[in-house]
Amino acid sequence: MIHFDQVSKRYEGGHEALSSISLNIDKGEMVFLTGHSGAGKSTLLKLITRIEKASSGQLRVNGQVLNRLRRSEVPHFRRNLGIVHQDHQLLMDQSVYDNVALPLIIAGEHPRDVTRRVRAALDKVDLLKREKYKPIQLSGGEQQRVGIARAVVKKPDILLADEPTGNLDPGLSRDIMALFSEFNRVGTTVLIASHDLGLIARLNYRVASLQDGKMMSTPFDGSRS
């Protein structure tokens, strides 16, 4: 599903954010990506979404070699990805419903299908009764759940999350991770970048660790014991 083969990312000026990364994430697997601030977690996720392009090595996602992907093909490729940001990136002047509907409207889905899928996604994250609210009226945990609903409303093959619990208290963080686990149980491949080692330690998933742009460890093969 996601295959890094000796992938490196160098920026102008010579800074190497990632160095010779090899990592395989199988279809239906859930993996945590850890590391100190600046270790390369966000850069690795940006390579998967093709926000950034690898400087060397080969990266395959869902059968596509991203090094060979033309710029015009990137939007279609991203339709199979769901992305959850730490800062939510919600439209504060739009309703919760409209925020979640946006990816489907951009994709040209029929309005009837948009309504059905948005309400199903909001129900999944327990926010159906808040569909007419503006994000500013919600708590931080609720805003993050809106972001998750927006990411999964397209039923993506792969769900990526960059520090999704960074601004939440421990109880809300556990709730958010439980949501990711639920999506993984129905077959979604999930990769979560997080520095919350205590929370990760209580969950039985593979952990890939970055240090100064290098992959340090990927314990066991990804199947939950």
C-alpha positions as CSV (number, residue, x, y, z in Angstrom):
1,M,0.0,0.0,0.0
2,I,2.8,2.5,1.0
3,H,6.3,1.5,0.1
4,F,9.4,3.6,0.7
5,D,12.6,2.2,-1.0
6,Q,15.7,4.2,0.0
7,V,13.9,7.5,-0.2
8,S,15.6,10.8,0.6
9,K,14.4,14.3,0.6
10,R,16.9,17.2,0.3
11,Y,15.8,20.9,0.2
12,E,17.6,23.8,-1.5
13,G,20.6,24.7,0.5
14,G,21.5,21.1,1.1
15,H,19.4,20.3,4.2
16,E,18.5,16.6,4.1
17,A,15.1,16.1,5.9
18,L,14.9,12.4,5.2
19,S,17.8,10.0,4.5
20,S,17.5,6.6,2.8
21,I,14.1,5.8,4.2
22,S,12.8,2.2,3.7
23,L,9.3,1.5,5.1
24,N,6.5,-0.8,4.0
25,I,2.9,-0.4,5.3
26,D,0.5,-3.0,4.1
27,K,-3.1,-2.6,3.1
28,G,-5.3,-2.4,6.1
29,E,-2.4,-1.8,8.5
30,M,-2.3,1.0,11.2
31,V,1.1,2.4,12.0
32,F,2.3,5.2,14.2
33,L,5.2,7.4,13.1
34,T,7.2,8.9,16.0
35,G,10.2,11.1,16.5
36,H,11.4,14.4,18.0
37,S,10.4,17.8,16.5
38,G,12.2,18.1,13.3
39,A,12.9,14.4,12.9
40,G,11.1,14.3,9.5
41,K,7.6,13.1,10.3
42,S,5.7,15.9,8.5
43,T,8.1,15.7,5.5
44,L,7.4,11.9,5.2
45,L,3.6,12.6,5.2
46,K,4.1,15.3,2.6
47,L,5.9,12.9,0.3
48,I,3.0,10.4,0.6
49,T,0.5,13.2,-0.4
50,R,2.9,14.5,-3.1
51,I,2.9,18.0,-1.5
52,E,6.7,17.3,-1.7
53,K,8.6,15.1,-4.1
54,A,11.4,12.7,-3.1
55,S,14.9,13.7,-4.1
56,S,16.0,10.1,-4.6
57,G,14.7,6.5,-4.1
58,Q,11.3,5.2,-5.0
59,L,8.0,5.8,-3.3
60,R,4.9,3.8,-4.3
61,V,1.5,4.5,-2.8
62,N,-1.6,2.4,-3.7
63,G,0.3,1.0,-6.7
64,Q,1.4,4.3,-8.1
65,V,5.1,5.4,-8.3
66,L,4.9,8.9,-7.0
67,N,8.3,9.9,-8.6
68,R,6.7,9.5,-12.0
69,L,3.3,11.1,-11.2
70,R,2.7,14.2,-13.4
71,R,1.5,17.3,-11.7
72,S,-1.9,17.1,-13.5
73,E,-2.4,13.6,-12.1
74,V,-1.9,14.6,-8.4
75,P,-5.5,15.8,-7.7
76,H,-6.9,12.4,-8.9
77,F,-4.3,10.5,-6.9
78,R,-5.2,12.4,-3.7
79,R,-8.9,11.4,-4.0
80,N,-7.8,8.1,-2.4
81,L,-6.2,9.8,0.6
82,G,-7.8,11.3,3.7
83,I,-5.7,13.8,5.6
84,V,-6.2,15.0,9.2
85,H,-4.3,18.1,10.3
86,Q,-3.3,19.0,13.8
87,D,-4.8,22.5,13.4
88,H,-8.0,21.2,11.8
89,Q,-7.9,23.7,8.8
90,L,-11.6,24.2,8.9
91,L,-13.6,26.9,7.2
92,M,-14.8,28.9,10.2
93,D,-17.4,30.9,8.3
94,Q,-19.0,27.6,7.0
95,S,-21.2,25.1,8.9
96,V,-19.9,21.8,10.1
97,Y,-22.0,20.1,7.3
98,D,-20.5,22.3,4.6
99,N,-16.9,21.7,5.9
100,V,-17.4,17.9,5.6
101,A,-19.2,18.2,2.3
102,L,-16.5,20.2,0.6
103,P,-14.3,17.2,-0.7
104,L,-17.4,15.6,-2.2
105,I,-18.6,18.8,-3.9
106,I,-15.1,19.3,-5.4
107,A,-15.2,15.7,-6.7
108,G,-18.6,16.5,-8.4
109,E,-20.7,14.0,-6.4
110,H,-24.5,14.2,-6.8
111,P,-26.1,16.4,-4.1
112,R,-28.2,13.5,-2.8
113,D,-25.1,11.3,-2.3
114,V,-23.3,14.3,-0.7
115,T,-26.1,14.6,1.9
116,R,-26.1,10.9,2.6
117,R,-22.3,10.5,3.0
118,V,-21.8,13.7,5.0
119,R,-24.4,12.7,7.6
120,A,-23.0,9.2,7.8
121,A,-19.5,10.6,8.4
122,L,-20.8,13.0,11.0
123,D,-22.8,10.2,12.7
124,K,-19.6,8.1,12.8
125,V,-17.8,10.9,14.8
126,D,-20.9,11.6,16.9
127,L,-21.5,15.1,15.5
128,L,-24.7,14.7,13.5
129,K,-26.6,16.9,15.9
130,R,-23.9,19.7,15.4
131,E,-24.2,19.8,11.6
132,K,-25.6,23.3,11.5
133,Y,-23.0,24.7,13.9
134,K,-20.0,26.8,12.9
135,P,-16.6,25.3,13.9
136,I,-16.0,28.3,16.2
137,Q,-19.0,27.1,18.3
138,L,-17.3,23.7,18.9
139,S,-14.7,22.5,21.4
140,G,-11.2,21.6,20.2
141,G,-12.0,17.9,20.3
142,E,-15.2,18.4,18.4
143,Q,-13.3,20.5,15.7
144,Q,-10.8,17.6,15.4
145,R,-13.6,15.2,14.9
146,V,-15.0,17.4,12.1
147,G,-11.6,17.2,10.5
148,I,-11.7,13.5,10.7
149,A,-15.2,13.3,9.3
150,R,-14.0,15.5,6.3
151,A,-11.0,13.2,5.8
152,V,-13.1,10.0,5.7
153,V,-16.2,11.2,3.9
154,K,-14.6,10.1,0.6
155,K,-14.0,6.6,2.0
156,P,-10.3,6.9,1.3
157,D,-8.0,3.8,1.0
158,I,-5.4,5.6,3.1
159,L,-5.9,7.9,6.1
160,L,-3.0,10.1,7.2
161,A,-2.9,12.2,10.4
162,D,-0.2,14.7,11.4
163,E,-0.2,15.1,15.2
164,P,-4.0,14.8,15.4
165,T,-4.0,14.9,19.3
166,G,-1.3,17.5,19.8
167,N,-3.6,20.2,21.3
168,L,-6.0,17.8,23.1
169,D,-6.1,16.6,26.7
170,P,-5.5,12.9,27.4
171,G,-9.1,11.9,27.5
172,L,-9.9,13.5,24.2
173,S,-6.7,12.1,22.7
174,R,-7.8,8.6,23.6
175,D,-11.2,9.2,22.0
176,I,-9.6,10.4,18.7
177,M,-7.3,7.4,18.6
178,A,-10.3,5.1,19.1
179,L,-11.9,6.7,16.1
180,F,-8.8,6.0,14.0
181,S,-8.8,2.4,15.2
182,E,-12.5,2.0,14.2
183,F,-11.7,3.2,10.6
184,N,-8.8,0.8,10.5
185,R,-10.9,-2.1,11.6
186,V,-13.1,-1.7,8.5
187,G,-10.0,-1.9,6.2
188,T,-8.7,1.6,6.0
189,T,-4.9,1.9,6.0
190,V,-3.9,4.4,8.7
191,L,-0.6,6.3,9.3
192,I,-0.5,8.6,12.3
193,A,2.5,10.9,13.0
194,S,2.5,11.6,16.8
195,H,4.9,12.5,19.6
196,D,2.6,11.1,22.3
197,L,4.6,8.1,23.2
198,G,2.6,7.4,26.4
199,L,-0.6,7.1,24.4
200,I,1.0,5.1,21.6
201,A,2.5,2.6,24.2
202,R,-1.0,1.7,25.3
203,L,-2.1,0.8,21.8
204,N,-1.1,-2.4,20.1
205,Y,0.1,-1.1,16.7
206,R,3.4,-1.0,14.9
207,V,5.6,2.0,15.6
208,A,8.1,3.5,13.0
209,S,10.6,5.9,14.7
210,L,12.5,8.7,13.0
211,Q,15.6,10.4,14.3
212,D,17.3,13.2,12.4
213,G,15.7,12.1,9.2
214,K,16.7,8.4,9.5
215,M,14.4,5.5,10.2
216,M,15.5,4.0,13.5
217,S,13.0,1.2,14.1
218,T,9.8,-0.5,12.8
219,P,9.1,-3.2,15.4
220,F,7.1,-6.3,14.2
221,D,5.5,-6.7,10.8
222,G,2.3,-4.7,11.4
223,S,-0.2,-7.3,12.3
224,R,-1.8,-6.8,15.7
225,S,-1.1,-9.6,18.2
